[in-house]
Amino acid sequence: MRPFEELLNESSAIHGHLCAGQVLGVRMAMVGCREVGIDEPRGCKKLIVCVEMDRCATDAIQAVTGCSLGKRTLKFFDYGKMAATFVNQATGEAVRVLARDDARRLAGAYAQGIESPHHAQREAYRIMPETLLFSLQRVGIRFPEEELPGVRGKRVLCQSCGEGINFRRERVVGGKTLCIPCARGAYLPFGGEPAPPLLPKVVLVVGFKKSGKTSLVEKLVPELTARGYRVATIKHHHSAVPVETDRPGTDTWRHRQAGATAVALVCPTEVSLFQATENPAGLDRILPYFAGNDLVLVEGFHDQAAPKIEVLSPTEPAARLCNGGDDVLAIVGGSGVGARAPHFASDEIEKLADLVEREVLGKADRQRS
């Protein structure tokens, strides 16, 4: 390994200043690498370092070893201790190097004449014997596969905020797969407010009664689901509440008859919510319930501002509800005469899904054999 002073100068330049933590970190890294049989750590793919503090010494350890969070070779354990564990993945050797608490008290004897305690520690730590500066402990540490460099774990989506989670960091709470912030109830670890939910993209499937809207949704949902998307649906119903799914005589119906403004039916696999509204509920009030999905296909709401697929019956020649507006994504069915948007036959589901991927979900066309 290169000389101490050379490593210290290089580390301090990266860190921005020379301090006692830099001296400790450089010496700690030199000791740890030596104890696990690694002479030159930079560029070494078998070294992993676990640090227990987010202080100056951590920057020094990173500078000396070349380990980093981005390479997944530097692990941070937020223990608040001036310690680091050095692991040789090839041999299984591991040693924990701890800065001794009494080293501060002894610093004055090795830096006489220096009044500033910080400067005294900085100079003393350069020359203090290793046995007075550190305690060494042989440890056994084995990393799970998802913690190793180069491993690409399965990516899952949080069912609350909809954001992707890597390397098995998800948590299952109440049967839902959640990211750590959502499971904790706050995005910031010190009580910050949760991030607003990431709402799904929306496509409105519109058309007159009996035009084939529901049949199209039935075909489009499995096609997009097979491509890896989480797809939800909304049906706009024009009749008054109570809706048919909350049948008279059921417990939830009785709750509502008693005057409850909202009733939820919760079972191990599903949640149904019945909620009274003073005004017609718009999509902006409904979509937060669908956070975690990639796309919501909405049957109805043709007067809302969102990409629309208009479905025509075989006898309808051209779009009637959308009239070729800017938000028309596609026309399905009919003859296609006079259509001002891409036209598809009712059985061209793959081509329609390609269009939804490209224009709504932001994915390029797939190459098909």
C-alpha positions as CSV (number, residue, x, y, z in Angstrom):
1,M,0.0,0.0,0.0
2,R,1.1,3.5,-0.7
3,P,2.7,5.6,2.1
4,F,0.5,7.2,4.8
5,E,1.3,10.8,3.9
6,E,0.6,10.3,0.3
7,L,-2.8,8.7,1.0
8,L,-3.6,11.5,3.5
9,N,-2.8,14.3,1.1
10,E,-5.0,12.6,-1.6
11,S,-7.9,12.0,0.8
12,S,-7.8,15.5,2.2
13,A,-7.8,17.0,-1.3
14,I,-11.0,15.0,-2.1
15,H,-12.6,15.8,1.2
16,G,-11.8,19.5,1.1
17,H,-9.7,19.9,4.3
18,L,-7.3,18.1,6.6
19,C,-8.8,17.2,10.0
20,A,-8.5,14.6,12.7
21,G,-11.2,12.5,11.1
22,Q,-9.2,12.3,7.9
23,V,-6.2,11.1,9.7
24,L,-8.2,8.5,11.6
25,G,-10.0,7.3,8.4
26,V,-6.8,6.9,6.4
27,R,-5.1,4.9,9.2
28,M,-8.2,2.9,9.8
29,A,-8.4,1.9,6.1
30,M,-4.7,1.0,6.1
31,V,-5.1,-1.2,9.2
32,G,-8.3,-2.8,8.0
33,C,-7.0,-3.7,4.5
34,R,-3.8,-5.1,6.0
35,E,-5.7,-7.3,8.4
36,V,-7.8,-8.9,5.7
37,G,-4.8,-9.4,3.4
38,I,-5.4,-6.7,0.8
39,D,-2.3,-4.8,-0.1
40,E,-3.7,-2.4,-2.7
41,P,-7.5,-1.9,-2.3
42,R,-8.1,0.5,-5.1
43,G,-9.4,-1.5,-8.1
44,C,-9.8,-4.6,-5.9
45,K,-13.1,-6.2,-6.5
46,K,-13.0,-8.5,-3.4
47,L,-13.1,-5.7,-0.8
48,I,-16.3,-4.5,0.9
49,V,-16.3,-2.0,3.7
50,C,-19.1,-1.3,6.2
51,V,-18.8,2.1,7.9
52,E,-20.8,3.0,11.0
53,M,-20.5,6.8,10.8
54,D,-21.3,9.6,8.4
55,R,-18.3,11.7,9.3
56,C,-15.0,12.8,7.8
57,A,-13.4,9.5,8.4
58,T,-15.8,7.8,6.0
59,D,-14.6,10.0,3.1
60,A,-11.1,9.0,4.0
61,I,-11.9,5.3,4.0
62,Q,-13.6,5.7,0.6
63,A,-10.6,7.7,-0.8
64,V,-8.1,5.1,0.3
65,T,-10.1,1.9,-0.6
66,G,-12.0,3.1,-3.7
67,C,-15.1,1.5,-2.2
68,S,-18.3,3.5,-2.8
69,L,-22.0,3.4,-2.5
70,G,-22.4,3.5,-6.2
71,K,-20.3,0.4,-6.6
72,R,-22.2,-1.3,-3.8
73,T,-18.8,-2.0,-2.1
74,L,-19.4,0.6,0.7
75,K,-22.2,-0.1,3.2
76,F,-23.4,2.5,5.6
77,F,-24.7,1.3,9.0
78,D,-26.1,4.3,10.8
79,Y,-24.7,3.4,14.3
80,G,-23.0,6.7,15.1
81,K,-19.7,4.8,16.0
82,M,-16.3,5.6,14.7
83,A,-15.8,2.1,13.4
84,A,-15.6,0.3,10.1
85,T,-15.5,-3.4,9.1
86,F,-13.3,-4.6,6.2
87,V,-14.4,-7.8,4.4
88,N,-12.3,-9.8,2.0
89,Q,-15.0,-11.5,-0.1
90,A,-12.5,-14.0,-1.6
91,T,-11.2,-15.4,1.7
92,G,-14.1,-14.6,4.0
93,E,-11.8,-12.7,6.4
94,A,-13.3,-9.7,8.1
95,V,-12.1,-7.3,10.8
96,R,-13.8,-4.5,12.6
97,V,-11.6,-1.5,13.4
98,L,-12.9,0.7,16.2
99,A,-11.3,4.1,17.1
100,R,-10.7,3.9,20.9
101,D,-12.6,6.5,23.0
102,D,-9.5,7.1,25.2
103,A,-7.4,8.1,22.2
104,R,-8.7,11.7,22.6
105,R,-7.5,11.8,26.2
106,L,-4.1,10.6,25.3
107,A,-3.7,13.0,22.3
108,G,-2.2,15.8,24.4
109,A,0.8,13.7,25.3
110,Y,1.6,13.2,21.6
111,A,1.0,16.8,20.5
112,Q,2.5,18.9,23.3
113,G,2.5,22.7,22.8
114,I,-0.6,22.7,20.6
115,E,-3.4,24.6,22.3
116,S,-6.3,23.7,20.0
117,P,-7.8,20.3,20.9
118,H,-8.8,19.7,17.3
119,H,-5.3,20.5,16.0
120,A,-3.8,18.4,18.8
121,Q,-5.9,15.4,17.9
122,R,-5.1,15.8,14.2
123,E,-1.3,15.8,14.8
124,A,-1.4,13.2,17.6
125,Y,-3.4,10.7,15.5
126,R,-0.6,10.8,12.9
127,I,1.9,9.3,15.2
128,M,0.1,7.5,18.0
129,P,0.8,3.8,18.2
130,E,-1.8,1.7,16.5
131,T,-2.7,-0.2,19.6
132,L,-3.6,3.1,21.4
133,L,-5.6,4.4,18.5
134,F,-7.7,1.3,17.5
135,S,-9.3,-1.8,18.8
136,L,-9.5,-4.7,16.3
137,Q,-12.1,-7.5,16.4
138,R,-12.2,-10.5,14.0
139,V,-15.8,-10.9,12.9
140,G,-17.9,-13.2,10.7
141,I,-20.0,-11.4,8.2
142,R,-21.8,-12.8,5.2
143,F,-23.8,-10.6,2.8
144,P,-27.1,-11.7,1.3
145,E,-27.1,-11.9,-2.4
146,E,-29.0,-8.6,-2.9
147,E,-26.2,-6.8,-1.1
148,L,-23.4,-7.9,-3.4
149,P,-21.9,-5.8,-6.1
150,G,-23.1,-6.5,-9.6
151,V,-26.3,-8.3,-8.5
152,R,-29.4,-7.1,-10.3
153,G,-32.4,-7.9,-8.1
154,K,-36.0,-8.1,-9.1
155,R,-37.7,-4.7,-9.4
156,V,-41.1,-4.3,-7.8
157,L,-43.5,-1.4,-7.5
158,C,-44.8,0.1,-4.3
159,Q,-48.5,-0.3,-4.1
160,S,-48.9,3.1,-2.4
161,C,-46.7,5.6,-4.3
162,G,-46.1,3.5,-7.4
163,E,-42.4,4.0,-7.4
164,G,-39.9,1.2,-8.3
165,I,-38.0,-0.6,-5.5
166,N,-34.7,-2.4,-6.1
167,F,-32.7,-5.1,-4.3
168,R,-35.5,-6.5,-2.1
169,R,-35.9,-3.3,-0.1
170,E,-39.7,-3.7,-0.2
171,R,-41.8,-4.3,2.9
172,V,-45.1,-6.2,3.1
173,V,-47.6,-4.4,5.4
174,G,-51.2,-5.6,5.7
175,G,-50.7,-7.7,2.5
176,K,-49.5,-4.7,0.5
177,T,-46.0,-4.4,-1.0
178,L,-44.6,-1.0,0.1
179,C,-41.4,0.9,-0.2
180,I,-39.7,1.7,3.1
181,P,-40.9,5.4,3.2
182,C,-44.6,4.4,2.6
183,A,-44.3,1.6,5.1
184,R,-42.9,4.1,7.6
185,G,-45.6,6.7,6.8
186,A,-43.1,9.5,5.9
187,Y,-40.7,9.9,3.0
188,L,-38.1,11.7,5.2
189,P,-36.7,9.6,8.1
190,F,-37.0,12.5,10.6
191,G,-40.8,12.9,10.5
192,G,-41.1,14.7,7.1
193,E,-44.3,14.6,5.2
194,P,-45.0,11.7,2.9
195,A,-44.4,12.4,-0.8
196,P,-47.6,12.8,-2.7
197,P,-48.8,9.6,-4.4
198,L,-47.7,9.1,-8.0
199,L,-50.9,8.9,-9.9
200,P,-51.4,6.5,-12.8
201,K,-51.8,7.5,-16.4
202,V,-55.4,7.6,-17.7
203,V,-57.1,6.6,-20.9
204,L,-60.8,7.2,-21.3
205,V,-62.7,4.6,-23.3
206,V,-65.8,6.4,-24.6
207,G,-68.7,5.8,-26.9
208,F,-72.5,5.5,-27.0
209,K,-74.3,2.7,-25.3
210,K,-73.8,-0.8,-26.7
211,S,-70.9,0.4,-28.9
212,G,-68.5,-2.2,-27.4
213,K,-66.6,-0.2,-24.8
214,T,-66.7,-2.9,-22.1
215,S,-65.6,-5.6,-24.7
216,L,-62.6,-3.4,-25.7
217,V,-61.6,-2.9,-22.0
218,E,-61.9,-6.7,-21.5
219,K,-59.4,-7.3,-24.4
220,L,-57.0,-4.4,-23.6
221,V,-56.5,-5.1,-19.9
222,P,-55.0,-8.6,-20.4
223,E,-52.8,-7.4,-23.3
224,L,-51.3,-4.6,-21.3
225,T,-51.0,-6.8,-18.2
226,A,-49.1,-9.4,-20.1
227,R,-46.6,-6.7,-21.0
228,G,-45.9,-6.1,-17.4
229,Y,-48.1,-3.1,-16.6
230,R,-50.4,-2.8,-13.6
231,V,-53.8,-1.8,-15.1
232,A,-56.8,-0.8,-13.2
233,T,-60.3,0.2,-14.5
234,I,-63.1,2.6,-13.6
235,K,-66.7,2.3,-14.8
236,H,-68.7,5.5,-14.9
237,H,-72.3,4.6,-14.0
238,H,-75.2,7.1,-14.4
239,S,-77.7,5.6,-12.0
240,A,-78.1,6.9,-8.4
241,V,-76.7,5.2,-5.3
242,P,-76.9,2.7,-3.8
243,V,-75.1,0.9,-6.5
244,E,-76.0,-2.7,-7.3
245,T,-72.8,-4.1,-5.8
246,D,-74.0,-3.0,-2.4
247,R,-77.1,-5.2,-2.4
248,P,-80.0,-4.6,0.0
249,G,-79.8,-6.7,3.1
250,T,-76.0,-7.0,3.2
251,D,-74.1,-5.7,6.2
252,T,-72.5,-2.9,4.3
253,W,-76.0,-1.9,2.9
254,R,-77.3,-1.8,6.5
255,H,-74.4,0.3,7.6
256,R,-75.2,2.8,4.8
257,Q,-78.9,2.8,5.6
258,A,-78.0,3.6,9.2
259,G,-76.4,6.9,7.9
260,A,-72.7,6.1,7.4
261,T,-71.2,8.4,4.7
262,A,-68.6,5.8,3.8
263,V,-68.4,2.1,4.2
264,A,-65.4,-0.2,3.5
265,L,-65.6,-3.9,3.0
266,V,-62.2,-5.5,3.7
267,C,-61.3,-9.1,3.1
268,P,-57.9,-10.8,2.7
269,T,-57.7,-10.2,-1.0
270,E,-59.8,-7.1,-1.8
271,V,-61.1,-3.8,-0.4
272,S,-64.4,-2.4,-1.5
273,L,-65.3,1.2,-0.6
274,F,-68.7,2.8,-0.8
275,Q,-68.7,6.5,-0.3
276,A,-71.5,9.0,-0.6
277,T,-70.9,12.2,-2.6
278,E,-72.7,15.5,-2.5
279,N,-71.6,16.3,-6.1
280,P,-70.8,14.0,-8.9
281,A,-67.3,12.6,-8.2
282,G,-64.7,13.5,-10.8
283,L,-61.6,11.6,-11.7
284,D,-59.4,13.9,-9.7
285,R,-61.1,12.6,-6.5
286,I,-61.0,8.9,-7.6
287,L,-57.5,8.5,-9.0
288,P,-55.6,8.7,-5.7
289,Y,-57.2,5.4,-4.7
290,F,-55.4,3.8,-7.7
291,A,-51.9,5.0,-6.9
292,G,-49.4,2.2,-7.6
293,N,-50.9,1.3,-10.9
294,D,-49.4,2.2,-14.3
295,L,-52.6,2.9,-16.1
296,V,-56.3,3.3,-15.4
297,L,-58.7,2.5,-18.3
298,V,-61.8,4.6,-17.6
299,E,-65.1,3.6,-19.2
300,G,-67.0,6.9,-19.6
301,F,-66.2,10.4,-18.4
302,H,-66.0,11.5,-22.0
303,D,-66.2,15.2,-21.0
304,Q,-62.9,14.9,-18.9
305,A,-59.6,16.1,-20.3
306,A,-57.6,13.0,-20.9
307,P,-56.5,10.8,-23.9
308,K,-59.6,9.1,-25.3
309,I,-60.3,6.0,-27.3
310,E,-63.7,6.3,-28.9
311,V,-65.4,3.0,-29.6
312,L,-67.9,2.9,-32.5
313,S,-70.5,0.3,-33.3
314,P,-70.3,-1.3,-36.8
315,T,-73.0,1.0,-38.1
316,E,-71.2,4.2,-37.0
317,P,-69.0,5.7,-39.7
318,A,-66.8,8.1,-37.7
319,A,-66.2,9.6,-34.3
320,R,-69.2,11.3,-32.7
321,L,-68.3,12.1,-29.1
322,C,-64.8,13.2,-29.6
323,N,-65.2,15.0,-33.0
324,G,-61.6,14.8,-33.8
325,G,-60.4,16.8,-30.7
326,D,-56.7,17.1,-29.7
327,D,-57.1,14.5,-27.0
328,V,-58.4,11.7,-29.3
329,L,-55.9,8.9,-29.0
330,A,-57.6,6.4,-31.3
331,I,-60.9,5.4,-33.0
332,V,-61.9,1.7,-32.7
333,G,-64.6,0.1,-34.8
334,G,-66.8,1.7,-37.4
335,S,-65.6,2.3,-40.9
336,G,-62.9,4.7,-40.1
337,V,-64.2,7.1,-42.8
338,G,-63.3,10.7,-41.9
339,A,-61.4,9.6,-38.7
340,R,-58.9,12.3,-37.5
341,A,-57.0,9.9,-35.3
342,P,-55.4,6.4,-35.8
343,H,-58.2,3.9,-36.6
344,F,-58.2,0.3,-35.5
345,A,-60.5,-2.6,-36.0
346,S,-62.0,-4.0,-32.8
347,D,-59.7,-7.1,-33.0
348,E,-56.4,-5.1,-33.5
349,I,-55.7,-5.1,-29.8
350,E,-51.9,-5.5,-30.0
351,K,-51.6,-2.5,-32.4
352,L,-53.8,-0.5,-30.1
353,A,-51.7,-1.5,-27.0
354,D,-48.6,-0.4,-29.0
355,L,-50.1,3.0,-29.4
356,V,-51.0,3.2,-25.7
357,E,-47.5,2.2,-24.7
358,R,-45.9,4.8,-27.0
359,E,-48.2,7.8,-26.6
360,V,-49.4,7.3,-23.0
361,L,-46.9,5.1,-21.1
362,G,-43.9,6.6,-22.9
363,K,-42.5,3.2,-24.1
364,A,-41.1,2.7,-27.6
365,D,-42.8,0.3,-30.0
366,R,-41.9,-3.3,-29.3
367,Q,-40.2,-5.5,-31.9
368,R,-42.5,-8.4,-32.7
369,S,-41.4,-11.6,-34.5
